[in-house]
Amino acid sequence: MKWRVAKGLTDEDFKRLVGVKRLTFMVMLVVVKQSMPISKHKFGGKRRSPKCSLNNYDKLLVMLMYYREHRTFAHIAVDYGISESSCWRIVTDIECKLIKSGIFHLSDKKNFWNEVQG
C-alpha cells in the first residue's frame, strides 16, 4: 500500500493496516527526514546512482510492511516497482535511522531468536 492510499484511511484503519498509529508514523517520518543526508543528485560528479523513486513516506511504509506482514523483499519490491536489493537497502537504512534516534526500539535478531528458543 502506497502513501497516497494510506493517507486517506481513517485513524483506526491506518493502525490496522500499517501497524502503528498515525501520530507514531509521523514521528518516525520526522526522524527519517532529519537524518537524511543532502542528496548527491544536487552536486555534479561521476559517482551518482539513480535517484530512488520512492519518497520518505513510501520508504517508511516499506519498512513497516516488512516488519508487519513478514513479506519477502521480492514481494514488496514488486508492489513498489523497485528492485529487491533497493528494497533491502531501504529497510535496513530506515531501521538503522530509527534505532539511532533512541526514540524507537527494534529488537535485534540475536536477542529475538534467543527469546524464542529459550
QUINOR-V813859 format. One record per pair of residues at least 12 apart in sequence whose ideal C-beta (glycine too) atoms are under 10 Angstrom apart, sorted by the first residue. I is the first residue (numbers start at 1). J is the second residue. If there is no record, write none. Layout:
i: [I/I]
j: [J/J]
//
This chain:
i: [1/1/1/1/1/1/1/1/2/2/2/2/2/2/2/2/2/3/3/3/3/3/3/3/3/3/3/4/4/5/5/6/6/6/6/6/6/6/7/7/7/9/10/11/17/17/17/17/17/18/18/18/18/18/19/19/19/19/19/19/20/20/20/20/20/24/24/24/25/25/25/25/26/26/27/27/27/27/28/28/28/28/28/28/28/28/28/28/29/29/29/29/30/30/30/31/31/31/31/31/31/31/31/31/32/32/32/32/32/32/32/32/32/32/33/33/33/33/34/34/35/35/35/35/35/35/35/36/36/36/36/39/39/49/50/52/52/52/52/52/53/53/53/53/54/54/54/54/54/54/56/58/58/58/59/59/59/59/59/59/59/59/60/60/60/60/61/61/61/61/62/62/62/62/62/62/62/62/62/62/63/63/63/63/63/63/63/63/63/63/63/64/64/65/65/65/65/66/66/66/66/66/66/66/67/67/67/71/72/72/73/73/73/73/73/73/73/74/74/75/76/76/76/77]
j: [17/18/58/61/64/65/79/80/54/55/57/58/61/62/79/80/81/25/29/54/55/56/57/58/59/60/61/57/58/17/61/18/22/25/57/58/61/64/22/25/57/22/22/23/61/64/65/68/69/60/61/64/65/68/61/64/65/67/68/69/60/64/67/68/104/64/103/104/57/60/61/64/57/60/98/101/103/104/56/60/63/64/94/97/98/101/103/104/56/57/59/60/56/101/103/60/94/97/98/100/101/102/103/104/56/57/59/60/63/93/94/97/98/101/56/57/60/97/97/101/93/94/96/97/98/100/101/56/59/93/97/51/52/86/86/82/86/89/90/93/80/81/82/86/80/81/82/86/87/90/94/80/82/90/80/82/87/89/90/91/93/94/90/94/97/98/76/79/80/94/76/77/79/80/82/86/87/90/91/94/76/87/90/91/92/93/94/95/97/98/106/91/94/79/80/87/91/87/88/90/91/92/94/95/91/95/106/87/84/87/85/86/87/88/89/90/91/87/88/87/88/90/91/90]
//
